[in-house]
Amino acid sequence: MDDEALAELREVMDDDFSILISTFIDDSAERVSTLKKRFDAADAEAFSKAAHSFKGSCINIGAPRLGDLCLEAEQMGRSGDLTGAEDLLASIEQEFETVKTLLQPYLASA
């Protein structure tokens, strides 16, 4: 996690910071599900678009590793070849779980 980005968000959001974190977690769970559905449908273009959108929210919240994985997924989808996407999705899912764990203290203390 990018602690500096989180600190800036906390300062800007003030009392709404915990809502932001909660929203990110809920929204990201849906985004992971969407990526899986697009992969299962072999829709590379929609997969790329979903990954692009998820990447932006990861970067904004201060989760650069998750953002990098989403960038990789976006590029894979853009190429039209989803070979290897299943492993990449597993990495995205695993990193999201890590991010959720790291964000839990911000929910409790915000």
Residue, then its C-alpha position, 0 to 999 in steps of 0.5 A: m500500500d502507498d501510505e502517503a496516498l492513503a494519508e492524503l486521502r484521509e486528510v482530504m476525505d476527513d470523516d468520509f474516509s472510512i466510507l471511501i475505504s468501504t466503498f473501494i472494497d465493495d466496488s473492487a469485489e464487484r470489479v473482480s467478479t466482472l473481470k472473471k465474467r468477461f474472461d469466462a465469456a472470452d470477451a477480450e475488449a470488455f475484459s480490457k475495459a473492466a481492468h482499465s477501470f479497476k486499475g484507476s481505482c487501485i491507483n487512486i486508493g494507493a494500491p499500486r501492485l494491484g493497479d499494476l496487475c490490472l494494467e497487465a490484464e488491460q494490456m492482455g485484453r487489448s491484445g485480444d489474447l487472454t491466454g494466461a488470464e486465468d493465472l493473472l486473475a488469480s493474482i489479482e484476486q490474491e492481491f485484492e485480498t491482501v489489500k482488503t486486509l491492509l485496509q481493515p485498520y483504516l476502517a476501524s480507526a476512521 
